[in-house]
Amino acid sequence: MSYNTKNYTEQGGEKTVIGGTLEIKEGASVTGLPSAPNQAASTATNVAGLKDDLNALLLKLKDTGLMKPDTWNVSAANVTTALSEDMTANQGKVESITIEDNVITVTVPVDELIAYESSNPAQGTHKWVAILITTGLPAITAVKYNGSQLTSADSAEAAAVGGQAGDIVMWLKCDEIVTTPKLFTLRAPGYPEAAFTVVIAEPEIEE
């Protein structure tokens, strides 16, 4: 007669698999599990204040892994409000911008783009194209981009090219990205870190 063991240890004790029921007897204790930071008792005197306290608690539970985090709903679009003649010319060459499985594909004929100097001299002269990354959040000041906290200055930069409060403007060096895709990560309270890739695709040639 064979017996199928549902609970077992493998990998020399490195891994324990619970396929049946794990019963914790009265008086026993479990250590090492994550715990959320302390949440002080609410002193709210109205519904709005109570909502804020509840949301703060939910964020703590999500960030410590005790509750499933929110799902990113990121989209990308072309910038239509240009700041210069060269930028206008380049933005007009963008044929499409799509996002699938966290890969953002910008279809643009790189050879036809104009190389111009960035307003930040340290960024140099490149074939720039700007896109808007919509995070789905009410403000980007809660977002970390590649580990760095975004600020009101980043929000103002997006607004200058027609972006909304939850948008990030991303300046693409198309002459470099066409051969080396651009990688970036986003992280926000209640949301897991998510990795994205930006690629440049040349338009299909019509025969």
Disulfide bonds with the S-S distance in Angstrom:
none
